[in-house]
Amino acid sequence: METITKIREQLRPFTPHLLAMVVAIALGMSVGLMKVTGAPPPLSNADRWTLPRWAPFVAGSIRQELATSAIFTLDPSKKRADQPVEVVVPAWRFTGTVREGDRQIALIEVDKGMHIRRILPGDELPGGAKVTAVRVGELVYTDSTGDQVLKLFSSDAKLPAAATHKN
């Protein structure tokens, strides 16, 4: 008993402080209890995104119909004979670039959008073309016709702030 009395006498000057501490703990616990028992806040969908689906362009009969139409010639009797043009559609599609550390990585869709591959400069694209550079929104590669540049944005378009931000 004597020990408790001694401790009380030593703590008496700190009574307001101890009372404030008890009130602060009680308020903190009550706010925490209100947060735990309350309904969760609604989820924000602002940061959710998906990659576009593969949709190869198929002109079909519309192209033939327009090609044979007289609107592209002044005199139908002077019309040149149609020469079939072979259109080569690559087995991949450039979908974006990502930054990993200090290097840019290109993302391409293969297998008609079923898989996404990461491509670095020096890698080979499906079909044999060699990647020479990857920049923000841009893929440069060399194929049998020479250097090719694919851009995600037109040259006068402003890049998104996240694309130019350095971590």
HUVENJO-V31271 format. One record per residue. N is the residue number from 1. RES is the residue in three letters. PHI is phi in whole degrees, -180 to 180 (999 if undefined). Layout:
BEGIN
n->N res->RES phi->PHI
n->N res->RES phi->PHI
END
This chain:
BEGIN
n->1 res->MET phi->999
n->2 res->GLU phi->-64
n->3 res->THR phi->-67
n->4 res->ILE phi->-66
n->5 res->THR phi->-64
n->6 res->LYS phi->-64
n->7 res->ILE phi->-66
n->8 res->ARG phi->-60
n->9 res->GLU phi->-65
n->10 res->GLN phi->-74
n->11 res->LEU phi->-89
n->12 res->ARG phi->-55
n->13 res->PRO phi->-65
n->14 res->PHE phi->-100
n->15 res->THR phi->-57
n->16 res->PRO phi->-62
n->17 res->HIS phi->-67
n->18 res->LEU phi->-64
n->19 res->LEU phi->-64
n->20 res->ALA phi->-64
n->21 res->MET phi->-66
n->22 res->VAL phi->-65
n->23 res->VAL phi->-64
n->24 res->ALA phi->-63
n->25 res->ILE phi->-64
n->26 res->ALA phi->-64
n->27 res->LEU phi->-65
n->28 res->GLY phi->-62
n->29 res->MET phi->-67
n->30 res->SER phi->-69
n->31 res->VAL phi->-65
n->32 res->GLY phi->-62
n->33 res->LEU phi->-65
n->34 res->MET phi->-65
n->35 res->LYS phi->-66
n->36 res->VAL phi->-69
n->37 res->THR phi->-84
n->38 res->GLY phi->-77
n->39 res->ALA phi->-72
n->40 res->PRO phi->-69
n->41 res->PRO phi->-68
n->42 res->PRO phi->-67
n->43 res->LEU phi->-77
n->44 res->SER phi->-94
n->45 res->ASN phi->-98
n->46 res->ALA phi->-65
n->47 res->ASP phi->-97
n->48 res->ARG phi->-85
n->49 res->TRP phi->-153
n->50 res->THR phi->-132
n->51 res->LEU phi->-75
n->52 res->PRO phi->-66
n->53 res->ARG phi->-79
n->54 res->TRP phi->-70
n->55 res->ALA phi->-140
n->56 res->PRO phi->-65
n->57 res->PHE phi->-79
n->58 res->VAL phi->-126
n->59 res->ALA phi->-80
n->60 res->GLY phi->61
n->61 res->SER phi->-74
n->62 res->ILE phi->-63
n->63 res->ARG phi->-64
n->64 res->GLN phi->-63
n->65 res->GLU phi->-64
n->66 res->LEU phi->-70
n->67 res->ALA phi->-67
n->68 res->THR phi->-88
n->69 res->SER phi->-71
n->70 res->ALA phi->-79
n->71 res->ILE phi->-69
n->72 res->PHE phi->-96
n->73 res->THR phi->-131
n->74 res->LEU phi->-77
n->75 res->ASP phi->-125
n->76 res->PRO phi->-58
n->77 res->SER phi->-74
n->78 res->LYS phi->-95
n->79 res->LYS phi->-67
n->80 res->ARG phi->-77
n->81 res->ALA phi->-69
n->82 res->ASP phi->-68
n->83 res->GLN phi->-111
n->84 res->PRO phi->-65
n->85 res->VAL phi->-108
n->86 res->GLU phi->-86
n->87 res->VAL phi->-100
n->88 res->VAL phi->-98
n->89 res->VAL phi->-99
n->90 res->PRO phi->-67
n->91 res->ALA phi->-85
n->92 res->TRP phi->-144
n->93 res->ARG phi->-141
n->94 res->PHE phi->-74
n->95 res->THR phi->-114
n->96 res->GLY phi->168
n->97 res->THR phi->-132
n->98 res->VAL phi->-133
n->99 res->ARG phi->-102
n->100 res->GLU phi->-128
n->101 res->GLY phi->70
n->102 res->ASP phi->-104
n->103 res->ARG phi->-120
n->104 res->GLN phi->-97
n->105 res->ILE phi->-124
n->106 res->ALA phi->-88
n->107 res->LEU phi->-113
n->108 res->ILE phi->-126
n->109 res->GLU phi->-94
n->110 res->VAL phi->-127
n->111 res->ASP phi->56
n->112 res->LYS phi->55
n->113 res->GLY phi->87
n->114 res->MET phi->-79
n->115 res->HIS phi->-134
n->116 res->ILE phi->-120
n->117 res->ARG phi->-113
n->118 res->ARG phi->-97
n->119 res->ILE phi->-122
n->120 res->LEU phi->-111
n->121 res->PRO phi->-57
n->122 res->GLY phi->101
n->123 res->ASP phi->-74
n->124 res->GLU phi->-106
n->125 res->LEU phi->-81
n->126 res->PRO phi->-58
n->127 res->GLY phi->106
n->128 res->GLY phi->100
n->129 res->ALA phi->-70
n->130 res->LYS phi->-105
n->131 res->VAL phi->-77
n->132 res->THR phi->-102
n->133 res->ALA phi->-158
n->134 res->VAL phi->-130
n->135 res->ARG phi->-124
n->136 res->VAL phi->-58
n->137 res->GLY phi->70
n->138 res->GLU phi->-149
n->139 res->LEU phi->-128
n->140 res->VAL phi->-114
n->141 res->TYR phi->-142
n->142 res->THR phi->-118
n->143 res->ASP phi->-125
n->144 res->SER phi->-65
n->145 res->THR phi->-93
n->146 res->GLY phi->118
n->147 res->ASP phi->-73
n->148 res->GLN phi->-125
n->149 res->VAL phi->-124
n->150 res->LEU phi->-109
n->151 res->LYS phi->-119
n->152 res->LEU phi->-80
n->153 res->PHE phi->-123
n->154 res->SER phi->-67
n->155 res->SER phi->-65
n->156 res->ASP phi->-94
n->157 res->ALA phi->-77
n->158 res->LYS phi->-83
n->159 res->LEU phi->-72
n->160 res->PRO phi->-61
n->161 res->ALA phi->-61
n->162 res->ALA phi->-66
n->163 res->ALA phi->-74
n->164 res->THR phi->-100
n->165 res->HIS phi->-76
n->166 res->LYS phi->-104
n->167 res->ASN phi->-81
END
